[in-house]
Amino acid sequence: MGDGGDIIKEACGVFGVRAPDQPVSHMTYLGLYALQHRGQESAGMAVSEGTKIWVNKDMGLVSTVFDHHRLAALRGHLAIGHTRYSTTGASAWQNAQPSYRMAQEIQFALAHNGNLVNTPELAQELGLAPGTVGSDSDLVAELVVAELAAPDAVGDADPLERALARVLPRLRGAFSFVIMDEDRLIGVRDPNGFRPLFLGQLPHGWVLASETPALDVVSAQVVREVEPGEMVVIDAAGVRSVRPFPATAVNPTLCSFEFVYFARPDGVLRGQGVHGARKRMGMQLAVQAPVDADLVVPVPESGIPGAQGFAQQSGIPYGDGWIKNRYIGRTFIAPTQELRDNAVRIKLNPIIENVAGQRLVVVEDSIIRATTLRGTMRMLREAGAAAIHLRICSPPYRWPCFYGMDTGDRGTLIAANLDVDAIRDYLGVDSLVYLELDRMLNAISDEPSDFCTACMTGDYPVPVSVNTTKDMLERA
C-alpha cells in the first residue's frame, strides 16, 4: 500500500507476558517492537511485581519511549504492553495505553486492539459527560470500575473476573484485550474475532500477542489463537479458559485485511502463513487478468509477495522498480507545496535501468485514497516505462471500517466515488484490475465465509451507527 495519503492506519498491537524471574519489561519491549507496524503514535507498558502495578507510556515509537534506564526500573513478573494508532480518541498522551485504574483496592490495567461501535451508548449508561474519557479503551476501564464498585460486588471471591464477565457481553465491535492485575494476565477476544490474539508458552511462563512474530522474538512457542468469544486467565496455576459471551453471539469473522495488509508477512493467521496467502493472491491475479509484459514489479514493500506470485504464475520475470529509503520514518515535514508534491521521492525512487522501455506489471495490495499511488505511477512514466499495468491484490475498498482501521469517511475512498476506468485514468496507467473477492478469499483460506469483508462489500457483521466517528467521545 502506498505511503502517506494512501496508507491505512492500523489499529494497535498488544502484548502480555507472565514469567516469574524473567525480565518481563525487556520482553514486552521486544514484543512491542515486533508489533510496531500496527501503531506508531504511542507506546506503553504496565508491570507488576505482585503488589503494585507500574505504568510507563508516552507518545512516539517503541524505541523512542523506552530506553535501558526506563526498562531497568520496570521490574516484576508480569507485564502488558501496547503500541497505538488511534481509531477512537485523539492522538494524545492521555489516550496512550495501557489504561490503569484502582477501585475498591483492586488494581488493573488493560490494553486494547480494535474499536467499539457502541461507545456513545456505553458512555451514556455510565452518565459520563463528553470529554470525561478520550478513548473507547478508557471507557471499558470505567465500565469495569463501575462493576467493581457495585453493591453486590462486595465480598465476591474474584471481583475483577466477575466485573469482566458483566462488562464484556455489553461491548459491540472489535476488541482483543490484554488485562492484568497484580498477579494475573488475562486475554480476551470479541465474539467475532475481528482482530487476532495468540497464546504462546515459555519454559516457565506464558505470553499473549497480537501476532506470532511477537511470540517468536521472545522465544515463545505458539500454542494457539485465543478463540473468538474466549477469555484466557493466566496465573500461577497455568492457563484457564472462560466463555463470557453467549454461544449465540459467537460468529468468527476475522478481518480479511489482516491478510491483505496489516499482519506481518512472516506471521501465521488461522493456520495460514501470511506471506503465502499474499503470494497466492498474486497468482490468482495472474490467472484472472493476464497481460503481455516484460517485468513484474511490486510497490514496496506491501506488494512484494503478490508480485512474486504474479511472476511465478505468469512466467514474467520479477524485478525491482523502485528503491525504498529505509531510513525515513512514516512522516516528515515538507515546508512548501512543491516539496510536498515531490515528497514521495524521499521514500521511493525509480530504478531507471529496470523500467525504461519496459512494459510493467505493477502489483500493489490495495488502493485506499490513491493520492500517493498516483505520484508513484507518474514516477514510472517519467523513468521511461513503456506501459504500466496495475494489478491490485484485493477488491475495491469502498466502505469505511468501524472495527479497528482508520480509513476516514466514505467520501475519501476513491473506489466509493469512481469506477475502475475512472480510477485507471486518474492514476495514469494503461490498465487496472482488482482481484475478485472470491479469488482473494480462496487465496486466504479453505473457509472463505469466516472473514469480515465489510470494507469491500458494505456487509458489516456487527451493525454500526452512522454517528460512529473517531472523535465521538470528545464531541460536546
C-alpha positions as CSV (number, residue, x, y, z in Angstrom):
1,M,0.0,0.0,0.0
2,G,1.4,3.4,-0.9
3,D,2.9,5.5,1.8
4,G,1.5,8.8,3.1
5,G,-2.0,9.6,2.0
6,D,-2.8,6.1,0.7
7,I,-1.9,4.2,3.8
8,I,-4.4,2.5,6.2
9,K,-3.7,3.4,9.7
10,E,-3.5,0.1,11.7
11,A,-5.4,-0.1,15.0
12,C,-3.0,-1.3,17.7
13,G,-0.7,-4.1,18.8
14,V,-1.0,-5.7,22.3
15,F,1.4,-7.9,24.2
16,G,1.4,-9.5,27.6
17,V,3.7,-11.9,29.5
18,R,3.6,-13.6,32.8
19,A,7.1,-15.1,33.5
20,P,8.4,-15.2,37.1
21,D,12.2,-14.5,37.4
22,Q,12.3,-13.2,33.8
23,P,13.0,-9.6,32.6
24,V,9.3,-9.1,31.6
25,S,9.8,-5.4,30.8
26,H,12.5,-6.2,28.3
27,M,10.5,-9.0,26.8
28,T,7.5,-6.6,26.4
29,Y,9.7,-4.1,24.7
30,L,10.8,-6.7,22.2
31,G,7.2,-7.9,21.7
32,L,6.0,-4.3,21.1
33,Y,9.0,-3.7,18.7
34,A,7.8,-6.7,16.7
35,L,4.3,-5.1,16.6
36,Q,5.4,-1.6,15.8
37,H,3.8,-1.8,12.3
38,R,0.4,-1.9,14.0
39,G,0.7,1.5,15.5
40,Q,3.3,4.3,15.7
41,E,1.6,7.1,17.7
42,S,2.3,6.0,21.2
43,A,3.7,3.1,23.2
44,G,3.4,1.9,26.8
45,M,3.6,-0.9,29.3
46,A,2.4,-1.8,32.7
47,V,4.4,-4.0,35.0
48,S,3.7,-5.7,38.4
49,E,6.0,-7.3,40.9
50,G,3.0,-8.8,42.8
51,T,1.8,-5.8,44.9
52,K,1.7,-2.8,42.7
53,I,1.2,-2.0,39.0
54,W,3.6,0.5,37.5
55,V,2.7,2.2,34.2
56,N,5.0,3.9,31.8
57,K,3.8,5.3,28.4
58,D,4.4,8.2,26.1
59,M,3.9,9.4,22.6
60,G,6.3,8.1,19.9
61,L,7.8,4.8,18.7
62,V,8.7,2.0,21.0
63,S,12.4,2.7,20.7
64,T,11.7,6.4,21.5
65,V,9.6,5.8,24.5
66,F,11.7,3.2,26.2
67,D,15.4,3.1,26.8
68,H,17.6,0.9,29.0
69,H,17.1,3.1,32.1
70,R,13.3,3.0,31.8
71,L,13.2,-0.7,31.3
72,A,15.5,-1.4,34.2
73,A,13.2,0.4,36.5
74,L,10.2,-1.7,35.5
75,R,10.8,-4.8,37.5
76,G,8.3,-7.6,38.0
77,H,7.0,-11.0,36.9
78,L,4.0,-9.7,34.9
79,A,3.6,-7.1,32.2
80,I,1.3,-5.9,29.4
81,G,2.2,-3.5,26.5
82,H,0.6,-1.6,23.8
83,T,1.5,0.3,20.6
84,R,-1.2,2.5,19.3
85,Y,-2.8,4.1,16.4
86,S,-6.0,6.0,17.4
87,T,-9.3,4.8,15.9
88,T,-11.5,6.2,18.7
89,G,-9.9,9.2,20.5
90,A,-7.3,11.7,19.5
91,S,-3.6,11.1,19.2
92,A,-2.7,12.5,22.6
93,W,-0.8,11.3,25.7
94,Q,-3.9,10.9,27.8
95,N,-5.2,8.3,25.3
96,A,-1.9,6.3,25.3
97,Q,-2.3,2.8,26.8
98,P,-2.3,0.7,28.9
99,S,-5.2,2.3,30.9
100,Y,-4.8,1.9,34.6
101,R,-7.4,2.0,37.3
102,M,-7.8,1.3,41.0
103,A,-11.2,0.7,42.6
104,Q,-12.1,-0.9,45.9
105,E,-8.4,-1.5,46.5
106,I,-8.3,-3.6,43.3
107,Q,-5.7,-2.6,40.7
108,F,-5.9,-3.4,37.0
109,A,-4.5,-2.2,33.6
110,L,-5.8,-3.0,30.1
111,A,-4.6,-2.6,26.6
112,H,-7.0,-2.8,23.6
113,N,-6.6,-3.6,19.9
114,G,-9.8,-2.8,17.9
115,N,-12.7,-0.4,18.0
116,L,-16.1,-0.5,19.7
117,V,-19.2,0.5,17.7
118,N,-21.5,1.2,20.7
119,T,-19.2,3.6,22.5
120,P,-21.7,6.5,22.8
121,E,-24.4,4.2,24.3
122,L,-21.9,2.8,26.9
123,A,-20.8,6.3,27.8
124,Q,-24.4,7.3,28.3
125,E,-25.1,4.3,30.5
126,L,-22.3,5.5,32.8
127,G,-23.6,9.1,32.7
128,L,-20.2,10.3,31.5
129,A,-20.0,13.9,30.3
130,P,-18.4,14.4,26.9
131,G,-14.6,14.5,27.2
132,T,-14.5,12.6,30.5
133,V,-12.7,9.8,28.7
134,G,-10.9,10.1,25.4
135,S,-10.9,6.6,24.1
136,D,-13.1,3.5,24.0
137,S,-10.4,1.7,25.9
138,D,-10.6,4.2,28.8
139,L,-14.4,3.7,28.6
140,V,-14.0,0.0,29.1
141,A,-11.8,0.6,32.1
142,E,-14.5,2.9,33.6
143,L,-17.2,0.2,33.0
144,V,-15.0,-2.3,34.9
145,V,-14.6,0.2,37.7
146,A,-18.3,0.7,37.9
147,E,-18.8,-3.0,38.3
148,L,-16.1,-3.3,40.9
149,A,-17.9,-0.6,42.9
150,A,-21.4,-2.2,42.6
151,P,-23.0,-3.1,45.9
152,D,-23.3,-6.8,45.0
153,A,-19.6,-7.0,44.3
154,V,-18.7,-6.6,48.0
155,G,-17.3,-9.8,49.3
156,D,-17.1,-11.5,45.9
157,A,-14.3,-14.1,45.7
158,D,-13.0,-12.7,42.4
159,P,-14.3,-9.2,41.9
160,L,-12.2,-8.5,38.7
161,E,-13.2,-11.6,36.8
162,R,-16.8,-11.0,37.9
163,A,-16.7,-7.4,36.7
164,L,-15.2,-8.5,33.3
165,A,-18.0,-11.2,32.9
166,R,-20.5,-8.4,33.3
167,V,-18.9,-5.8,31.1
168,L,-17.6,-7.9,28.2
169,P,-21.0,-9.0,26.8
170,R,-22.1,-5.4,26.7
171,L,-19.4,-4.4,24.2
172,R,-20.0,-4.4,20.5
173,G,-17.4,-4.3,17.8
174,A,-13.8,-5.3,17.7
175,F,-11.7,-5.9,20.8
176,S,-8.7,-8.0,21.6
177,F,-7.7,-7.1,25.2
178,V,-4.7,-7.9,27.4
179,I,-5.6,-7.2,31.0
180,M,-3.6,-7.6,34.2
181,D,-4.0,-7.2,38.0
182,E,-1.1,-7.6,40.4
183,D,-0.7,-11.3,39.7
184,R,-2.8,-12.4,36.7
185,L,-2.6,-11.9,32.9
186,I,-5.9,-12.1,31.0
187,G,-6.6,-12.1,27.3
188,V,-10.0,-11.5,25.7
189,R,-11.1,-11.7,22.1
190,D,-14.5,-10.4,20.9
191,P,-17.1,-13.0,19.7
192,N,-16.3,-12.2,16.0
193,G,-12.6,-12.4,16.4
194,F,-12.1,-9.3,14.2
195,R,-8.5,-8.8,15.5
196,P,-6.1,-11.6,16.2
197,L,-4.7,-12.7,19.6
198,F,-2.3,-15.5,20.2
199,L,-1.3,-17.6,23.2
200,G,2.4,-18.6,23.5
201,Q,4.3,-20.6,26.0
202,L,7.7,-20.1,27.6
203,P,9.7,-22.7,29.5
204,H,8.4,-21.0,32.7
205,G,5.7,-18.6,31.6
206,W,3.0,-17.6,29.1
207,V,2.7,-14.9,26.5
208,L,-0.2,-13.1,24.7
209,A,0.4,-11.2,21.5
210,S,-1.5,-9.7,18.5
211,E,0.7,-11.6,16.1
212,T,3.0,-14.7,16.1
213,P,6.3,-12.8,15.3
214,A,5.9,-11.1,18.7
215,L,6.0,-14.6,20.2
216,D,8.9,-15.6,18.1
217,V,11.0,-12.6,19.2
218,V,10.8,-13.7,22.9
219,S,11.3,-17.4,22.0
220,A,7.8,-18.4,23.0
221,Q,6.2,-21.4,21.3
222,V,2.9,-20.6,19.6
223,V,0.2,-22.7,21.4
224,R,-2.9,-21.4,19.6
225,E,-5.1,-18.5,18.8
226,V,-7.4,-17.2,21.5
227,E,-10.7,-18.2,20.1
228,P,-13.5,-15.7,19.2
229,G,-15.5,-15.1,22.3
230,E,-12.9,-16.6,24.7
231,M,-11.2,-15.2,27.8
232,V,-8.0,-16.8,28.9
233,V,-6.8,-16.3,32.5
234,I,-3.1,-16.9,33.2
235,D,-1.9,-17.3,36.8
236,A,0.4,-19.4,38.9
237,A,-1.7,-22.5,38.2
238,G,-1.4,-22.1,34.4
239,V,-4.0,-21.2,31.7
240,R,-7.8,-21.3,32.2
241,S,-10.4,-20.7,29.5
242,V,-13.6,-18.8,30.3
243,R,-16.5,-18.2,28.0
244,P,-18.1,-14.8,29.0
245,F,-20.2,-14.4,25.9
246,P,-23.4,-16.4,25.0
247,A,-22.8,-19.1,22.4
248,T,-25.3,-17.4,20.1
249,A,-23.1,-14.3,19.9
250,V,-20.0,-16.1,18.6
251,N,-19.6,-15.6,14.9
252,P,-16.0,-15.8,13.7
253,T,-15.2,-13.1,11.1
254,L,-11.5,-12.3,11.2
255,C,-10.7,-9.1,9.3
256,S,-9.6,-10.1,5.8
257,F,-7.3,-7.1,5.6
258,E,-5.1,-8.7,8.2
259,F,-4.1,-11.0,5.4
260,V,-4.1,-8.3,2.7
261,Y,-2.0,-5.7,4.5
262,F,-2.0,-5.5,8.3
263,A,-0.2,-8.6,9.6
264,R,3.5,-9.1,9.2
265,P,4.3,-11.4,6.2
266,D,6.3,-13.7,8.5
267,G,3.3,-14.3,10.7
268,V,0.6,-17.0,10.8
269,L,-3.2,-16.4,10.9
270,R,-5.8,-19.1,11.1
271,G,-3.1,-21.7,10.4
272,Q,-2.1,-20.0,7.2
273,G,1.2,-18.2,6.5
274,V,0.5,-14.6,5.7
275,H,3.3,-14.4,3.1
276,G,2.0,-17.5,1.3
277,A,-1.6,-16.1,1.3
278,R,-0.4,-12.8,-0.3
279,K,1.6,-14.7,-2.9
280,R,-1.5,-16.8,-3.8
281,M,-3.4,-13.6,-4.3
282,G,-0.8,-12.5,-6.8
283,M,-1.1,-15.9,-8.5
284,Q,-4.9,-15.5,-8.7
285,L,-4.4,-12.1,-10.3
286,A,-2.2,-13.6,-13.0
287,V,-5.0,-16.1,-13.8
288,Q,-7.8,-13.5,-13.6
289,A,-6.0,-10.7,-15.6
290,P,-3.1,-12.0,-17.7
291,V,-1.2,-9.4,-19.7
292,D,1.8,-9.2,-22.1
293,A,4.6,-7.5,-20.2
294,D,8.4,-7.6,-19.7
295,L,8.7,-7.3,-15.9
296,V,6.6,-7.7,-12.7
297,V,7.4,-5.1,-10.0
298,P,6.0,-4.6,-6.6
299,V,5.1,-1.3,-4.9
300,P,7.5,-1.6,-1.9
301,E,7.0,-3.3,0.4
302,S,3.5,-4.5,0.8
303,G,3.2,-5.5,-2.9
304,I,6.2,-7.8,-2.8
305,P,4.5,-11.2,-2.1
306,G,1.8,-10.6,-4.5
307,A,4.2,-9.6,-7.2
308,Q,6.2,-12.7,-6.6
309,G,3.1,-14.8,-7.0
310,F,2.1,-13.0,-10.2
311,A,5.5,-13.5,-11.7
312,Q,5.6,-17.2,-10.7
313,Q,2.1,-17.9,-12.2
314,S,2.6,-15.8,-15.4
315,G,6.2,-16.6,-16.2
316,I,7.0,-12.9,-16.5
317,P,10.3,-12.0,-14.8
318,Y,10.2,-10.4,-11.4
319,G,12.3,-7.3,-10.6
320,D,12.5,-4.1,-8.6
321,G,11.1,-0.9,-10.0
322,W,12.0,1.3,-7.0
323,I,14.5,1.7,-4.3
324,K,12.9,2.4,-0.9
325,N,14.7,4.7,1.6
326,R,14.7,2.6,4.7
327,Y,15.8,5.4,7.0
328,I,12.8,7.6,6.6
329,G,10.0,7.5,9.1
330,R,6.4,7.3,8.3
331,T,6.0,11.1,8.5
332,F,8.3,14.0,7.5
333,I,7.9,17.8,7.1
334,A,7.8,19.4,3.7
335,P,7.5,23.2,4.0
336,T,6.3,24.1,0.5
337,Q,3.6,22.6,-1.7
338,E,6.2,21.8,-4.4
339,L,8.2,19.8,-1.9
340,R,5.1,18.1,-0.7
341,D,4.1,17.1,-4.2
342,N,7.5,15.5,-4.7
343,A,7.8,14.1,-1.2
344,V,7.1,10.5,-2.4
345,R,10.6,10.5,-3.9
346,I,12.0,10.8,-0.4
347,K,10.8,7.3,0.2
348,L,10.7,5.8,-3.3
349,N,12.9,6.4,-6.3
350,P,12.6,4.5,-9.6
351,I,15.4,2.3,-10.9
352,I,15.6,3.8,-14.4
353,E,17.7,1.0,-15.9
354,N,15.0,-1.6,-14.8
355,V,11.9,0.3,-16.0
356,A,12.9,2.4,-19.1
357,G,11.3,1.0,-22.2
358,Q,9.7,-1.9,-20.3
359,R,6.1,-3.0,-20.2
360,L,5.5,-3.3,-16.5
361,V,3.0,-5.2,-14.3
362,V,2.9,-3.2,-11.1
363,V,1.4,-5.1,-8.1
364,E,0.0,-3.4,-5.0
365,D,-2.0,-4.9,-2.1
366,S,-4.8,-2.3,-2.1
367,I,-5.9,1.3,-3.1
368,I,-7.5,3.5,-0.5
369,R,-7.3,7.2,-1.5
370,A,-4.8,6.8,-4.4
371,T,-3.2,10.2,-3.9
372,T,0.3,8.9,-3.3
373,L,-0.1,6.0,-5.6
374,R,-0.8,8.5,-8.4
375,G,2.6,10.1,-7.9
376,T,4.3,6.7,-7.7
377,M,2.9,5.8,-11.1
378,R,3.9,9.1,-12.5
379,M,7.5,8.4,-11.5
380,L,7.5,5.2,-13.6
381,R,6.3,7.2,-16.6
382,E,8.9,9.8,-16.1
383,A,11.5,7.0,-15.8
384,G,10.5,5.8,-19.3
385,A,8.1,2.9,-18.7
386,A,6.6,1.8,-22.0
387,A,3.4,0.6,-20.3
388,I,2.0,0.3,-16.8
389,H,-0.5,-2.5,-16.0
390,L,-1.6,-2.0,-12.3
391,R,-2.8,-5.1,-10.5
392,I,-4.3,-4.9,-7.0
393,C,-4.4,-8.0,-4.7
394,S,-7.8,-7.2,-3.2
395,P,-11.2,-5.9,-4.4
396,P,-12.0,-2.2,-4.5
397,Y,-12.0,-0.6,-1.0
398,R,-15.4,1.1,-1.0
399,W,-16.6,1.2,2.6
400,P,-15.1,2.6,5.9
401,C,-14.1,0.2,8.6
402,F,-15.5,0.5,12.1
403,Y,-13.6,-2.4,13.6
404,G,-10.2,-1.0,14.1
405,M,-8.9,0.5,10.9
406,D,-8.9,4.3,10.4
407,T,-9.7,4.9,6.7
408,G,-11.7,8.1,7.1
409,D,-15.3,8.6,5.9
410,R,-16.6,7.1,2.6
411,G,-16.1,10.3,0.8
412,T,-12.3,9.9,1.0
413,L,-12.3,6.4,-0.5
414,I,-11.6,6.6,-4.3
415,A,-13.4,3.4,-5.1
416,A,-16.5,4.6,-3.4
417,N,-16.6,7.6,-5.8
418,L,-15.1,6.5,-9.1
419,D,-15.5,3.3,-11.2
420,V,-12.4,1.3,-12.2
421,D,-12.0,3.1,-15.5
422,A,-12.0,6.5,-13.9
423,I,-9.5,5.3,-11.3
424,R,-7.3,4.0,-14.1
425,D,-7.4,7.4,-15.8
426,Y,-6.7,9.2,-12.5
427,L,-3.7,7.1,-11.8
428,G,-2.4,7.4,-15.4
429,V,-1.9,3.7,-16.0
430,D,-2.7,1.6,-19.1
431,S,-4.8,-1.0,-17.3
432,L,-6.1,-1.5,-13.8
433,V,-7.5,-4.8,-12.4
434,Y,-8.6,-5.6,-8.8
435,L,-8.6,-9.1,-7.6
436,E,-12.1,-10.6,-7.4
437,L,-13.5,-11.1,-3.9
438,D,-13.9,-14.9,-4.2
439,R,-10.4,-15.3,-5.5
440,M,-9.0,-13.3,-2.7
441,L,-10.9,-15.3,0.0
442,N,-9.9,-18.6,-1.6
443,A,-6.2,-17.5,-1.6
444,I,-6.6,-16.8,2.1
445,S,-8.4,-19.9,3.4
446,D,-10.4,-23.0,2.6
447,E,-13.2,-21.5,4.7
448,P,-13.8,-18.2,2.9
449,S,-17.1,-17.4,4.7
450,D,-15.3,-16.9,8.1
451,F,-13.9,-13.4,7.3
452,C,-15.1,-9.8,7.5
453,T,-15.2,-8.1,4.1
454,A,-17.2,-5.1,5.1
455,C,-14.7,-2.6,3.6
456,M,-15.2,-4.2,0.2
457,T,-18.9,-5.2,0.3
458,G,-20.6,-2.9,2.9
459,D,-21.8,-6.0,4.7
460,Y,-21.0,-5.3,8.4
461,P,-21.1,-8.4,10.7
462,V,-21.9,-6.1,13.7
463,P,-24.3,-3.3,12.9
464,V,-22.7,0.2,13.0
465,S,-24.1,3.6,13.7
466,V,-23.8,6.5,11.2
467,N,-22.5,8.5,14.2
468,T,-19.5,6.2,14.8
469,T,-16.5,8.5,14.3
470,K,-13.0,8.8,15.7
471,D,-13.8,11.8,18.0
472,M,-17.2,10.7,19.2
473,L,-16.1,10.7,22.9
474,E,-14.7,14.1,22.7
475,R,-17.5,16.0,20.9
476,A,-19.7,18.1,23.1
